[in-house]
């Protein structure tokens, strides 16, 4: 087991069977986390990149079985920010000290490519990097966003098991998800993907495939979080994922992809009160505090128990800043692009 971890630290490469061994044995967890932390320190340093998250619409045309934003959830109070609100939140994020904003939404057809194009152009005036997370779009739409100044795009694969993917995403195509990732690469975005850990019928075998997939597509960012059942979805009675297994998938991803950006996800902290700090000490180097204001935070409920829904953006900045400093790390003052 120790030889496999040492191999990963030095060669940044493992076979599928070696990954399965690490994922299956909990006796080496602390050693694995420390190895990932040392690789993180060596390749991306002690700076933590803060990305300001703007959740601008919880309206979605999709019916993903694990997601509280799914169109069939009649219990969710829907909202949609105006163009002016989005731009204003980005302007405030810049004043707090953020160098990147992340525009995230459900797949809301109201926001045409032209509307998003205009929003991006306005936000770029604040000297911010722009990350988009809005789901599956056409090549032409991705191109319009890129030409307007978008820098990054996040679209998680969630699982590379095609059968499981299609079980979890009714009326969606696994091949189209792959097409989106390919289009974004062709357009020279920094491309982010990731997976949910603990989905019903998900195997350790498929999690190993997920990690190898991230390496194969040469992703720039990988977000990994535990599946947390939402009571207003078809998976309300499912068991849910474990914090430890999600952390292990994240740590192995760091070992195999030493230079990429890896966020300490909010879902980690929903399961563990110190989840983001533990993740930052196990390979992560990015945190995405919410800069959306007011009651919108509560309404963007992908999963229950989401942290910080009652906080202000200023409180979030101060809170996470103090946590980062408490472990001897510093907040970055640059855009945090992937340096390969």
C-alpha positions in Angstrom: 0.0 0.0 0.0 2.8 2.4 0.9 4.6 1.6 -2.3 1.5 2.5 -4.3 1.2 5.8 -2.6 5.0 6.5 -3.1 4.6 5.6 -6.7 1.7 8.1 -7.1 3.8 10.8 -5.4 6.8 10.3 -7.7 5.3 9.2 -11.0 1.8 10.8 -10.8 0.5 7.7 -12.4 -1.4 4.6 -11.2 -3.1 1.6 -12.8 -6.8 1.1 -12.2 -6.1 -1.8 -10.0 -3.8 0.2 -7.8 -6.4 3.0 -7.4 -9.0 0.4 -6.4 -6.6 -0.9 -3.8 -6.2 2.6 -2.3 -10.0 3.3 -2.4 -10.8 0.0 -0.8 -8.4 0.1 2.2 -9.1 2.6 5.0 -6.0 1.7 7.0 -3.8 4.1 4.9 -6.1 7.1 4.7 -4.0 9.5 6.8 -0.9 8.6 4.9 -2.8 9.1 1.6 -4.0 12.5 2.7 -0.5 13.6 3.8 0.9 12.5 0.5 -1.6 14.5 -1.5 -1.0 17.5 0.7 2.8 17.3 0.1 2.2 17.1 -3.7 -0.1 20.1 -3.5 2.5 22.1 -1.6 5.2 21.2 -4.1 3.3 21.9 -7.3 0.8 24.6 -6.5 2.1 26.1 -3.2 0.4 27.3 -0.1 -1.8 29.9 -1.7 -5.6 29.2 -1.7 -7.6 30.7 -4.6 -11.0 32.1 -3.6 -13.6 32.1 -6.3 -16.8 34.1 -5.7 -19.9 32.0 -6.5 -22.9 33.8 -7.9 -25.9 31.4 -8.1 -28.0 33.3 -10.6 -30.9 31.0 -11.3 -32.3 27.8 -9.7 -34.6 27.2 -12.7 -33.6 24.0 -14.6 -35.0 22.1 -17.5 -33.3 18.8 -16.4 -34.6 16.0 -14.2 -31.3 14.7 -12.6 -32.4 12.4 -9.9 -30.0 13.6 -7.2 -30.5 17.3 -7.7 -32.9 19.6 -5.8 -33.1 22.0 -8.7 -34.6 19.3 -11.0 -37.6 20.6 -12.9 -40.0 18.1 -11.2 -39.3 19.5 -7.7 -42.5 21.5 -7.1 -41.5 22.3 -3.5 -38.6 24.5 -4.5 -39.2 28.3 -4.6 -37.8 29.3 -8.0 -35.9 32.5 -8.7 -33.9 34.2 -11.5 -31.5 37.1 -11.0 -31.7 40.1 -13.3 -28.7 41.0 -15.4 -28.2 44.0 -13.2 -28.2 42.0 -10.0 -25.6 39.5 -11.4 -23.3 42.3 -12.5 -23.7 44.1 -9.2 -22.8 41.0 -7.2 -19.7 40.6 -9.4 -18.7 44.2 -8.8 -19.1 43.7 -5.0 -17.0 40.5 -5.2 -14.2 42.4 -6.9 -14.3 44.9 -4.0 -14.1 42.2 -1.4 -10.9 40.9 -3.1 -12.0 38.1 -5.3 -10.1 37.6 -8.6 -12.6 35.2 -10.1 -16.4 34.9 -10.1 -18.2 31.7 -10.9 -21.6 32.2 -12.6 -23.6 29.1 -11.8 -27.2 28.2 -12.6 -29.6 25.4 -13.5 -30.1 24.9 -17.2 -32.4 28.0 -17.5 -33.4 28.6 -21.2 -34.2 32.3 -20.4 -30.5 33.2 -20.4 -29.7 33.3 -24.1 -26.2 33.3 -25.4 -26.6 37.0 -26.1 -27.6 37.8 -22.5 -24.7 35.8 -21.0 -22.4 37.4 -23.5 -23.4 40.9 -22.3 -23.1 39.9 -18.7 -19.6 38.5 -19.2 -18.4 41.7 -21.0 -19.7 43.8 -18.2 -18.0 41.7 -15.5 -14.7 41.7 -17.3 -14.6 45.5 -16.7 -14.0 44.7 -13.0 -10.7 42.9 -13.8 -12.1 39.5 -12.9 -11.6 36.1 -14.3 -15.0 34.5 -15.3 -15.9 30.9 -14.7 -19.2 29.6 -16.0 -21.2 26.6 -14.8 -24.5 26.4 -16.7 -24.6 22.9 -18.1 -24.8 21.6 -21.6 -24.7 24.1 -24.4 -23.9 24.0 -28.1 -20.4 24.6 -29.5 -21.6 28.0 -30.9 -22.9 29.1 -27.5 -19.6 28.1 -25.8 -17.8 30.0 -28.5 -19.9 33.2 -27.9 -19.1 33.0 -24.1 -15.4 32.5 -24.8 -15.2 35.4 -27.3 -16.9 37.6 -24.7 -14.1 36.9 -22.2 -15.1 33.7 -20.3 -12.0 32.0 -18.9 -13.2 28.7 -17.4 -16.2 26.4 -17.7 -17.2 23.8 -15.1 -19.3 20.8 -16.3 -19.0 17.7 -14.0 -19.3 14.3 -15.6 -20.7 13.1 -12.2 -19.9 9.5 -13.1 -18.1 7.9 -16.1 -20.3 4.7 -15.8 -22.5 5.2 -18.8 -25.3 3.1 -17.5 -25.3 4.8 -14.1 -25.0 8.2 -15.8 -28.2 7.6 -17.8 -30.0 6.2 -14.7 -29.2 9.4 -12.9 -29.9 11.8 -15.8 -33.3 10.9 -17.5 -33.5 12.0 -21.1 -29.9 13.1 -21.2 -27.0 11.6 -23.2 -23.7 10.5 -21.8 -22.2 11.1 -25.3 -23.4 14.7 -25.3 -21.7 15.3 -21.9 -18.5 14.1 -23.4 -19.1 16.3 -26.5 -19.4 19.3 -24.2 -16.1 18.6 -22.5 -14.4 18.1 -25.9 -15.9 21.4 -27.3 -14.7 23.4 -24.3 -11.1 22.0 -24.8 -11.2 22.9 -28.5 -12.2 26.5 -27.6 -9.3 26.7 -25.1 -11.3 27.1 -22.0 -9.8 26.0 -18.7 -12.0 23.0 -18.3 -13.4 21.8 -15.0 -15.1 18.4 -14.4 -15.7 16.2 -11.4 -17.9 13.5 -9.8 -20.3 12.7 -7.1 -19.1 10.1 -4.7 -21.7 7.7 -3.2 -24.4 7.6 -5.8 -26.7 4.6 -5.6 -25.2 1.6 -7.5 -21.9 3.3 -7.9 -18.9 1.0 -7.5 -15.3 1.5 -6.4 -14.4 0.3 -9.8 -16.3 3.1 -11.5 -14.7 5.7 -9.1 -11.3 4.5 -10.2 -12.5 5.0 -13.8 -13.6 8.5 -12.9 -10.1 9.4 -11.7 -8.4 8.0 -14.8 -10.9 9.9 -16.9 -10.0 13.2 -15.4 -6.4 12.5 -16.2 -7.2 11.3 -19.7 -9.1 14.5 -20.6 -6.3 16.6 -19.1 -8.7 18.6 -17.0 -7.7 21.9 -15.4 -10.0 21.7 -12.4 -11.7 18.8 -10.7 -14.5 19.2 -8.1 -15.3 16.1 -6.0 -18.1 15.9 -3.4 -20.1 13.4 -1.6 -23.7 12.7 -2.8 -26.1 14.1 -0.2 -29.8 12.9 -0.7 -32.3 15.6 -1.2 -35.8 14.8 0.3 -37.5 16.3 -2.7 -35.9 14.0 -5.3 -36.4 10.3 -6.3 -33.2 9.5 -4.3 -34.6 10.8 -1.0 -34.3 7.4 0.7 -30.8 6.7 -0.6 -27.9 6.2 1.8 -25.7 9.0 0.5 -21.9 9.2 0.2 -19.3 9.3 2.8 -16.9 12.2 3.6 -13.9 9.8 3.8 -14.4 8.2 0.4 -14.9 11.6 -1.3 -11.8 12.8 0.4 -9.8 9.8 -0.8 -11.0 10.3 -4.4 -9.9 13.9 -4.2 -6.5 13.0 -2.7 -5.8 10.4 -5.4 -6.8 12.9 -8.0 -4.2 15.4 -6.6 -1.5 12.7 -6.6 -2.2 11.9 -10.3 -2.8 15.5 -11.4 -0.3 17.5 -9.3 -0.8 20.9 -11.0 -4.5 21.2 -11.3 -6.9 23.3 -9.2 -9.1 21.3 -6.8 -11.8 23.0 -4.7 -12.6 22.1 -1.2 -16.3 21.7 -1.9 -19.1 23.0 0.4 -20.7 19.5 0.3 -17.6 18.3 2.2 -18.4 20.7 5.0 -22.1 19.8 5.1 -21.0 16.3 6.2 -18.1 17.4 8.4 -17.9 20.7 10.3 -14.3 21.1 9.3 -14.7 19.6 5.9 -13.2 22.4 3.8 -10.1 22.8 6.0 -9.6 19.0 6.0 -9.9 19.0 2.2 -7.4 21.9 2.0 -5.0 19.7 4.0 -5.6 16.7 1.8 -4.8 18.1 -1.7 -7.3 21.0 -2.3 -6.2 24.5 -3.1 -9.4 26.4 -4.0 -12.5 27.5 -2.1 -15.6 28.9 -3.7 -17.4 31.1 -1.1 -20.9 32.3 -2.0 -21.2 36.0 -3.0 -24.9 35.8 -3.8 -26.9 38.0 -1.4 -30.1 37.6 0.5 -32.6 34.7 0.4 -31.3 33.4 -2.9 -28.7 31.4 -1.1 -31.4 29.3 0.7 -33.3 28.7 -2.5 -30.4 27.3 -4.5 -30.8 24.0 -2.7 -29.2 21.2 -4.7 -28.8 19.2 -1.5 -30.1 19.8 2.1 -28.0 21.2 4.9 -26.0 23.5 2.7 -23.6 25.7 4.7 -23.5 29.5 5.1 -27.0 30.1 3.7 -27.7 32.7 6.3 -24.3 34.5 6.0 -23.4 37.7 4.1 -20.7 37.6 1.4 -18.5 39.7 3.8 -19.0 37.2 6.6 -18.0 34.3 4.2 -14.8 36.1 3.1 -13.8 36.7 6.7 -14.7 33.3 7.9 -12.9 31.3 5.2 -10.0 33.7 5.4 -9.5 33.0 9.1 -9.7 29.3 8.5 -7.1 29.4 5.8 -4.8 31.4 7.9 -5.3 29.0 10.8 -3.6 26.2 8.9 -0.7 28.4 7.8 -2.0 29.1 4.3 -2.6 32.4 2.5 -5.3 33.8 0.2 -4.0 34.2 -3.3 -4.1 37.7 -4.9 -3.9 36.3 -8.5 -6.4 34.7 -10.9 -5.2 31.2 -10.2 -5.0 29.9 -13.7 -3.7 26.3 -14.1 0.0 26.3 -14.7 0.8 23.0 -16.3 
